Amino acid sequence: MDPLFDRINVRDLLSGHDLSDPSTPLSAPDLRLIISRLESHSLHIKSKVRSYLLSHREDFASLFSQCNDAVFKTNEISDNVSGILSLISDRPIDVEIRKLVDEIGRTTKEAREKREMLGLLKIIVGICERLEGARSAFSDGRLRFAAEEVKELKKALRIGDEEEGEPIVYGLLRKQWADLFDEMQDLFSKFMENAVRFEQDSRTIRVKYKLCVDKMDGIELHTVMEAMDVAGILDYSLAKAADLIIKHAITPAVSYGSPAMFAEDVNQGSKGISETVLKILPSQDCKIVDVDGDAIYARVIQVIKFIFKHICFENGSWIRSFGRLTWPRISDIIISKFLSKVVPEDASKLVDFQKIVKCTSEFEFSLKEMMFISASDGKDYRLSSFSENVEVHFAFRKKTEILGKARNSLLQCDFSLPQDYTSKGPLLKNDGMAINSSNQVVDLIFSSERCVVSKAASQLMELVHQTLQDVCLSSARVALEFYHAVRDAILLYEAVIPVKLERQLDGINQVAILMYNDCLFLSQEILGLAFEYRTDFPDSIKEHAVFADMAPRFHLMAEEILQRQIRIVIFNLREAIDGADGFQNTHQMQQFESAKFSIDQAVFILEKVHIIWEPLLRPSTYKRSMCMVLESVFSRITKDILLLDDLAAEETLQLQRLIHMMLDNLSSLLKSLISAFDSNAKSEEDTSRPIDDLIPSLRKIRKLGELLDMPLKSITSAWESGELMSCGFTILELKDFIRAIFADSTLRKECIWRIENVSLY
């Protein structure tokens, strides 16, 4: 059959033509020839195929039969698969399998839970039996076994390591264990109370070795100690015994000046030692004072050795437990009753204290050998730490003493003037008139003046200077404490005095002025401290010693006190002048008397201020403060009079009379200001100005007194000459004054016009 499928070559069909040129077109005859030959070739092929099929008929029949069998089997398989699918869709097997698997899982889980529950039940029953066994062991006197059981049950029940979601029964078991533990603690406490007792009558500490508690007789003290150690409750059970020994043995042993003595006694029985006794005896010579501490430490060692031998049975773990329980208190007692009392009061005696330092170190070494204190824990060496740091304790004691003196001085001071103080003349340096022997008359470092201060301030600075002198002679550690003591002592004034004198600062009195002087004095003294002492300070604190930061605080406090006094005085003066009702209708007798009373009140207040201020304040401060007060008075009276809009002739005379009367009554006060100006010629303020320049309203009120009875033309001339303007009058005040005194007339209009025109130039 292969030749039938060969490719037909057109070149063979047209073998007679030249086909070498592909671009040569075929003619119609050529195409007909090709068609004819193709038909002939097709018939030949068909004949060949038919012959091949006939010759292989059986082979093709067999092939077709096999194909038919394959199709039949395929249909049969399809029908089987359809049946299976129908069966599965009607009864799903996967669901049944899943149910079966779930049931098997539940059954397995229930079985496992039952096994676990059974195991837990066995554990619970075992714990309950052990709890009951431990309780029975306590009752039978098998204390060590019972203590071991309690300890093991604590681990089994995970006491202190509880978790959420645990079975409730565990909580119940833990409660039973806690009840048993409490019973055990109470039982051991009773044993120790029975073992260690203090007899007040004979002043004896008695230790019994055979104990009887709750029908349990003949229990050995050593057995009790072992059981308590196993249970881990030594500290709890020994607490009362420790308190008893500290109270009745350690405290008397450490008593400085009247110590106790001790004697031991052992009572032997038929079966060995039955008890030991520590007798506490009074000292045979109460006058002996143990300065070095040898005897005190020896007595304490004797008591601790008694505990080590007869209570702790020379067991290192037990005595260490007893030491942890008692040593903090014992060391505190030794420090408070002995070491703190022998701290030197003078820096020169610090060397002698080294004997006590050595003795204290040996004492703690002995305790370490007995394992009463730890060999590695530095906190147990409190006595050595205290004694070796005696410089700090000495400085702390002195600091406390310094602050106590400062506080007492401040609290006890009544801010009174010294009895021998005289106020003749101003307080100036290098001026024999005012030199006063009192310590309260002090020099101001940065001023040419003196001032009177309170006894508290004088004593405070005296204490400060004494302490700073000690700073210059002390070691670095002591000097630092003294330096802080000086700062704290100075600041005490700020903390104590303002609170103490709060009520008195609200009135006009000498207390406020003395407090002002105190603050001024302290501020200047503080500024001078560094210049005076810094070069002699120990090198370690030269850079840290600062005082200048405190000076501004006291300077500001001084100014606040003075300004507060000035405000109080001005307020009282204004209240007095308010009673004059603006000086209206003074031509009426009642109104004149009222105005006169107000003026008298103001003069009285000013004189009171004059009497208090002049002797106490520095001349410069007195001048400045009094000028402020007088300015407020004169300006207020001048303003009230100039505001009057209609004055009768008699009224002007009465007003003039009031002004003259006031100025006459204040003449001594004004003279004191002039005296202050003269005496303060070397002060920091300019005193060349006349008093009228420092109190502008004084010149104005004097001129006002003249204007009240001056003719209109004279008033106008005075304005034109500039005299009134130099006194502080304004054009508006002058015009209103003229209209109030003089009736409306051509002359008044002319004068007012002249005044207005002059003001234009």
LOKOL-489473 format. One record per residue (C-alpha): z, x, y. Coordinates in steps of 0.5 Angstrom, whole numbers, padded with zeros to 4 digits, always signed. Example, Ala and Ser with C-alpha at 12.3 -4.5 7.8 and 13.67 -1.06 7.14 Angstrom:
BEGIN
+0016+0025-0009+0014+0027-0002
***
This chain:
BEGIN
+0000+0000+0000+0001+0006+0005-0007+0006+0006-0006-0001+0009-0002+0001+0014-0005+0007+0017-0008+0007+0024-0015+0005+0026-0018+0010+0029-0024+0007+0034-0027+0014+0034-0029+0013+0027-0032+0006+0028-0036+0009+0033-0038+0015+0030-0045+0015+0033-0043+0015+0040-0041+0021+0045-0034+0019+0047-0032+0026+0049-0032+0023+0056-0026+0017+0057-0029+0015+0063-0035+0013+0060-0036+0005+0059-0037+0001+0053-0044-0003+0052-0044-0010+0050-0047-0008+0043-0042-0003+0042-0036-0008+0043-0040-0013+0038-0040-0007+0033-0033-0006+0034-0031-0013+0032-0036-0013+0026-0033-0007+0023-0026-0010+0025-0027-0016+0021-0030-0012+0015-0024-0008+0015-0019-0014+0015-0022-0017+0009-0021-0011+0005-0014-0011+0007-0013-0018+0005-0016-0016-0002-0012-0010-0003-0005-0014-0001-0007-0020-0006-0009-0015-0012-0002-0012-0010+0002-0018-0011-0001-0020-0017+0000-0014-0020+0008-0014-0018+0009-0022-0019+0015-0021-0024+0018-0016-0019+0018-0021-0014+0020-0027-0018+0027-0023-0020+0028-0021-0013+0027-0028-0010+0032-0030-0016+0037-0025-0014+0037-0028-0007+0038-0035-0009+0044-0033-0013+0047-0029-0007+0046-0035-0003+0050-0040-0008+0056-0035-0008+0056-0035-0001+0057-0042+0000+0062-0042-0006+0066-0037-0002+0066-0041+0004+0068-0047+0001+0074-0044-0002+0076-0041+0005+0075-0048+0008+0080-0050+0003+0085-0045+0004+0085-0046+0012+0086-0054+0010+0092-0052+0006+0095-0047+0012+0094-0052+0017+0097-0058+0013+0104-0054+0011+0104-0047+0016+0107-0042+0011+0109-0037+0017+0114-0042+0020+0118-0043+0013+0118-0035+0013+0121-0035+0019+0126-0040+0018+0128-0036+0011+0129-0030+0015+0133-0033+0020+0137-0036+0015+0138-0029+0012+0140-0026+0018+0145-0031+0020+0148-0030+0013+0148-0023+0014+0152-0023+0020+0157-0028+0018+0158-0023+0012+0159-0017+0017+0163-0021+0022+0168-0023+0016+0168-0016+0014+0170-0014+0021+0175-0019+0022+0178-0018+0015+0179-0010+0017+0182-0012+0024+0187-0017+0021+0189-0011+0016+0190-0007+0022+0194-0012+0026+0198-0013+0020+0199-0006+0019+0201-0005+0027+0206-0011+0026+0209-0008+0020+0210-0001+0024+0213-0004+0030+0218-0008+0026+0219-0001+0022+0220+0002+0028+0225-0003+0031+0229-0003+0024+0229+0005+0025+0232+0004+0031+0237+0000+0028+0239+0004+0022+0239+0010+0027+0233+0014+0025+0231+0015+0032+0226+0021+0031+0222+0017+0026+0222+0011+0031+0220+0015+0037+0214+0018+0033+0212+0011+0031+0213+0009+0038+0208+0015+0040+0203+0014+0035+0203+0006+0036+0202+0008+0044+0195+0011+0042+0193+0006+0037+0194+0000+0042+0190+0005+0047+0196+0003+0052+0193+0005+0059+0186+0005+0057+0185-0003+0056+0178-0006+0056+0175-0012+0058+0173-0017+0053+0178-0015+0048+0181-0020+0043+0187-0023+0045+0192-0021+0040+0191-0014+0042+0195-0016+0049+0200-0019+0045+0201-0013+0041+0201-0009+0047+0207-0013+0050+0211-0013+0043+0210-0005+0044+0212-0005+0051+0218-0009+0049+0220-0004+0044+0219+0001+0049+0224-0002+0054+0229-0003+0048+0228+0004+0046+0229+0007+0053+0235+0003+0054+0238+0005+0048+0237+0012+0050+0240+0011+0057+0246+0008+0053+0246+0014+0049+0246+0019+0055+0251+0015+0059+0256+0016+0053+0254+0023+0052+0255+0025+0059+0261+0022+0063+0265+0024+0069+0272+0023+0069+0275+0022+0077+0282+0023+0075+0281+0029+0072+0275+0031+0076+0272+0033+0069+0265+0033+0067+0265+0031+0059+0259+0032+0054+0260+0029+0047+0256+0031+0041+0258+0025+0037+0255+0019+0040+0257+0011+0038+0252+0006+0041+0251-0001+0039+0254+0000+0032+0251+0006+0031+0256+0011+0030+0256+0019+0029+0249+0020+0032+0248+0027+0034+0247+0029+0041+0241+0034+0039+0238+0028+0035+0238+0024+0041+0235+0029+0045+0229+0031+0040+0228+0023+0039+0227+0023+0047+0223+0029+0047+0218+0026+0042+0218+0019+0046+0216+0023+0052+0222+0020+0056+0227+0025+0057+0226+0025+0065+0228+0017+0065+0233+0018+0060+0236+0024+0063+0236+0021+0070+0243+0018+0071+0246+0025+0068+0242+0029+0073+0245+0024+0078+0252+0025+0076+0252+0033+0075+0248+0033+0082+0254+0029+0085+0260+0032+0082+0258+0039+0081+0252+0042+0085+0254+0039+0091+0261+0041+0091+0259+0048+0089+0254+0049+0095+0259+0046+0100+0259+0051+0105+0266+0053+0107+0270+0049+0102+0267+0050+0095+0269+0048+0088+0271+0052+0082+0269+0051+0075+0272+0052+0068+0269+0051+0062+0273+0048+0055+0270+0047+0048+0274+0042+0044+0273+0044+0036+0274+0039+0031+0274+0039+0023+0266+0038+0023+0265+0043+0029+0264+0042+0036+0266+0035+0038+0265+0036+0046+0265+0041+0052+0268+0040+0058+0266+0043+0065+0273+0042+0070+0271+0042+0077+0277+0045+0081+0279+0046+0088+0278+0053+0091+0284+0057+0092+0282+0060+0099+0279+0055+0103+0278+0060+0109+0274+0064+0105+0267+0063+0108+0261+0066+0103+0256+0069+0108+0251+0072+0104+0251+0066+0099+0253+0070+0092+0259+0066+0090+0255+0060+0092+0249+0062+0088+0254+0064+0082+0257+0057+0082+0250+0054+0081+0248+0058+0076+0255+0057+0072+0253+0049+0072+0246+0050+0070+0248+0055+0064+0253+0049+0062+0247+0044+0062+0242+0049+0059+0247+0051+0053+0251+0044+0052+0246+0039+0054+0239+0042+0053+0242+0046+0047+0238+0052+0050+0231+0049+0049+0226+0051+0054+0222+0045+0054+0228+0041+0055+0232+0045+0061+0225+0045+0064+0225+0037+0064+0232+0037+0067+0229+0042+0072+0223+0038+0074+0228+0032+0075+0233+0036+0079+0231+0042+0082+0228+0039+0088+0234+0035+0090+0238+0041+0089+0234+0046+0093+0235+0041+0099+0242+0041+0098+0242+0048+0098+0238+0049+0104+0242+0043+0108+0249+0045+0106+0248+0053+0106+0241+0056+0108+0240+0052+0115+0247+0053+0117+0247+0061+0116+0240+0061+0120+0242+0066+0126+0243+0064+0133+0241+0070+0136+0234+0074+0134+0238+0080+0134+0242+0078+0128+0235+0076+0124+0236+0083+0120+0243+0081+0117+0239+0075+0114+0235+0079+0109+0241+0080+0105+0241+0072+0104+0234+0073+0103+0235+0078+0097+0240+0074+0094+0236+0068+0094+0230+0071+0091+0235+0074+0085+0238+0067+0084+0231+0064+0083+0229+0069+0078+0235+0067+0074+0233+0060+0074+0226+0062+0072+0229+0066+0066+0232+0060+0064+0226+0056+0065+0230+0051+0069+0224+0053+0074+0217+0054+0073+0214+0061+0073+0207+0059+0076+0209+0054+0080+0210+0056+0087+0213+0050+0090+0219+0051+0086+0221+0057+0090+0223+0053+0096+0229+0057+0097+0225+0064+0098+0220+0061+0102+0225+0058+0107+0229+0064+0107+0223+0069+0108+0221+0064+0113+0227+0065+0117+0224+0067+0123+0220+0060+0124+0227+0056+0122+0230+0060+0127+0225+0059+0132+0225+0051+0130+0232+0051+0131+0232+0054+0138+0226+0049+0140+0230+0043+0138+0236+0046+0142+0232+0047+0148+0229+0040+0148+0235+0037+0147+0238+0041+0153+0232+0039+0157+0233+0031+0155+0240+0031+0156+0239+0034+0163+0234+0029+0165+0238+0023+0162+0244+0025+0165+0242+0027+0172+0243+0021+0177+0238+0024+0182+0244+0025+0187+0244+0030+0193+0249+0037+0192+0255+0036+0195+0255+0042+0200+0248+0040+0202+0247+0040+0209+0240+0037+0213+0241+0041+0219+0234+0043+0221+0227+0044+0217+0227+0047+0210+0224+0054+0211+0224+0060+0208+0226+0066+0212+0230+0061+0217+0237+0062+0217+0239+0055+0219+0237+0052+0213+0239+0057+0208+0243+0053+0203+0247+0056+0197+0245+0050+0192+0241+0051+0186+0237+0044+0188+0234+0048+0195+0228+0051+0192+0223+0056+0194+0216+0053+0193+0212+0059+0191+0205+0057+0194+0208+0055+0201+0212+0058+0206+0217+0052+0206+0223+0050+0201+0225+0043+0199+0231+0039+0195+0230+0038+0188+0234+0034+0183+0239+0037+0179+0235+0035+0173+0228+0039+0175+0233+0045+0177+0236+0046+0171+0229+0044+0167+0226+0050+0170+0232+0055+0169+0231+0053+0162+0224+0054+0162+0225+0061+0165+0230+0063+0160+0226+0061+0154+0220+0065+0157+0224+0071+0158+0226+0070+0150+0218+0070+0149+0217+0076+0152+0223+0079+0147+0221+0076+0141+0216+0077+0135+0210+0073+0135+0212+0067+0130+0218+0066+0134+0215+0067+0141+0209+0062+0139+0215+0057+0138+0218+0058+0144+0212+0057+0148+0211+0051+0145+0218+0049+0146+0217+0051+0154+0211+0046+0154+0214+0040+0151+0220+0041+0155+0216+0041+0162+0212+0035+0159+0219+0031+0157+0220+0030+0165+0214+0026+0165+0216+0022+0159+0223+0021+0161+0224+0020+0168+0219+0015+0171+0221+0011+0165+0228+0012+0167+0227+0011+0175+0222+0005+0174+0226+0000+0178+0228+0005+0183+0221+0007+0185+0220+0000+0187+0225+0001+0193+0226+0005+0199+0231+0011+0197+0232+0018+0196+0231+0018+0189+0223+0017+0190+0223+0023+0195+0227+0027+0190+0222+0025+0184+0216+0027+0189+0220+0034+0191+0221+0035+0183+0214+0034+0181+0211+0038+0187+0216+0044+0185+0214+0043+0178+0207+0044+0179+0208+0050+0183+0212+0053+0178+0208+0052+0173+0202+0055+0176+0206+0061+0177+0209+0062+0170+0203+0065+0167+0203+0070+0173+0210+0072+0172+0210+0073+0164+0203+0073+0161+0203+0081+0161+0210+0081+0158+0208+0076+0152+0206+0079+0145+0199+0080+0144+0198+0075+0139+0199+0069+0144+0197+0072+0151+0190+0069+0150+0193+0062+0147+0199+0061+0152+0196+0056+0158+0201+0053+0163+0196+0051+0169+0193+0045+0165+0200+0042+0166+0200+0043+0174+0195+0038+0176+0199+0033+0172+0205+0034+0176+0201+0035+0183+0198+0028+0182+0204+0025+0180+0208+0027+0186+0202+0024+0190+0202+0018+0187+0210+0017+0188+0209+0019+0195+0203+0014+0196+0207+0009+0193+0213+0010+0197+0208+0009+0203+0205+0003+0201+0212+0000+0200+0214+0002+0207+0208-0001+0210+0209-0007+0206+0216-0008+0208+0214-0007+0216+0208-0012+0215+0213-0017+0213+0218-0016+0218+0212-0016+0224+0209-0023+0220+0216-0026+0223+0213-0025+0230+0208-0030+0229+0203-0026+0232+0207-0025+0238+0205-0032+0241+0209-0036+0247+0214-0030+0248+0215-0033+0255+0219-0038+0251+0226-0036+0249+0226-0038+0242+0219-0034+0241+0221-0028+0244+0228-0028+0240+0224-0028+0234+0219-0023+0236+0225-0019+0238+0228-0020+0231+0222-0018+0228+0221-0011+0232+0228-0010+0231+0227-0010+0223+0221-0006+0223+0225-0001+0227+0231-0001+0222+0226+0000+0217+0223+0006+0220+0230+0009+0222+0232+0008+0215+0225+0012+0212+0227+0017+0218+0234+0018+0215+0231+0019+0208+0225+0023+0209+0226+0028+0214+0232+0032+0210+0228+0032+0204+0221+0032+0205+0217+0038+0207+0216+0038+0215+0208+0038+0213+0209+0032+0208+0214+0029+0213+0210+0029+0219+0203+0027+0215+0207+0021+0211+0211+0018+0218+0205+0019+0222+0201+0014+0217+0207+0009+0217+0207+0009+0225+0200+0008+0225+0200+0002+0221+0206-0001+0225+0203+0001+0232+0196-0001+0230+0198-0008+0227+0202-0010+0233+0197-0008+0238+0192-0012+0234+0196-0018+0234+0197-0018+0242+0190-0016+0243+0188-0023+0239+0192-0027+0244+0187-0031+0248+0191-0034+0253+0197-0030+0256+0202-0033+0262+0204-0028+0267+0211-0028+0264+0209-0028+0257+0205-0021+0259+0212-0018+0262+0216-0020+0255+0210-0017+0251+0211-0011+0255+0219-0011+0255+0218-0011+0247+0213-0005+0247+0218-0001+0251+0224-0003+0247+0221-0001+0241+0218+0005+0243+0225+0007+0246+0228+0005+0240+0224+0010+0236+0224+0016+0241+0229+0020+0236+0224+0019+0230+0218+0021+0235+0222+0027+0237+0223+0029+0230+0216+0029+0229+0215+0033+0235+0220+0038+0232+0217+0038+0225+0210+0040+0229+0214+0046+0232+0217+0048+0226+0211+0048+0221+0207+0052+0226+0206+0057+0220+0204+0051+0215+0197+0050+0212+0196+0044+0216+0194+0044+0224+0200+0043+0228+0196+0045+0235+0194+0037+0236+0199+0033+0240+0202+0027+0237+0198+0022+0240+0192+0025+0236+0196+0024+0229+0198+0017+0231+0192+0014+0235+0195+0007+0236+0201+0010+0239+0197+0012+0245+0194+0006+0245+0200+0001+0245+0203+0005+0250+0197+0004+0255+0197-0003+0252+0204-0004+0255+0201-0001+0262+0195-0006+0262+0200-0012+0261+0202-0011+0269+0196-0007+0271+0192-0011+0277+0185-0013+0274+0181-0007+0279+0186-0002+0276+0184-0004+0269+0176-0004+0271+0177+0003+0274+0181+0006+0268+0175+0004+0263+0170+0007+0268+0174+0013+0268+0174+0013+0260+0181+0013+0260+0182+0007+0256+0176+0009+0251+0180+0015+0250+0186+0011+0248+0182+0007+0243+0180+0001+0246+0173-0002+0245+0169-0006+0250+0170-0013+0246+0178-0012+0246+0178-0010+0254+0174-0016+0256+0178-0021+0251+0184-0018+0254+0182-0019+0261+0180-0026+0260+0187-0028+0256+0191-0025+0262+0186-0027+0269+0184-0033+0270+0176-0035+0271+0174-0032+0278+0168-0028+0282+0173-0022+0281+0174-0023+0274+0166-0024+0273+0165-0018+0277+0170-0013+0273+0167-0015+0267+0160-0014+0269+0162-0007+0271+0165-0006+0265+0159-0008+0261+0155-0004+0265+0159+0002+0264+0159+0001+0257+0151+0002+0257+0151+0009+0259
***
